[in-house]
Amino acid sequence: MSETYGPLEALIGTWKGDKGTDIAPDPDGKEENRFRETLVFEPAGEAVNAEEQSLMVLRYHQSVERIDDGAVIHDQTGYWMWDRNTGDIFQSVAIPRAVCVLAKGKAQTAEDGGMTIGVAAAQADIVQSPFMLEKAKTTSFTHTMTLRDGQLHYFETTMVDIYGSAFEHTDTNTLTKV
């Protein structure tokens, strides 16, 4: 692991996987989709805030398509940031549904050499358009990634108030670095 990007160093590159499962809200309950995706992490350098905080930044892009019909069902961009002084990790998420999230967490190294990065956001960390606040409000977000032996496995939960009730929207996949 390089000192440059700390625990984020292992993410740099292109990852692909085709074993994803998306459990999404549907007016009749839930919809399950199998998907493939590409996730690209690129170094974006250092960001210094108020001459005190030093963040090492990766830019990322995630593209997800349904296996059944090839339709793009999710497109996401953002940044992963590591604070060298505190060890905190941040993920900023922007999705083209007029929703942005800032999640915070830490990385943990396992005895077997693997690493887990977990971040979470409460409703106060989520910005949404008036339409989304009224129709499909995101109330929390968690994202856990485990990196081990050239694979990245993640599990993500977005709590959404939609269709008159709370819904646990989940996505999981295992990707391989290419």
Secondary structure, DSSP 8 states (H G I E B T S, - for coil): --TTTGGGGGG-EEEEEEEEEEEEEETTEEEEEEEEEEEEEEEEEEEEETTTEEEEEEEEEEEEEETTT--EEEEEEEEEEEETTT--EEEEEEETTTEEEEEEEEEEE-TTS-EEEEEEEEGGGEEE-HHHHHHEEEEEEEEEEEEETTEEEEEEEEEEEETTEEEEEEEEEEEEE-
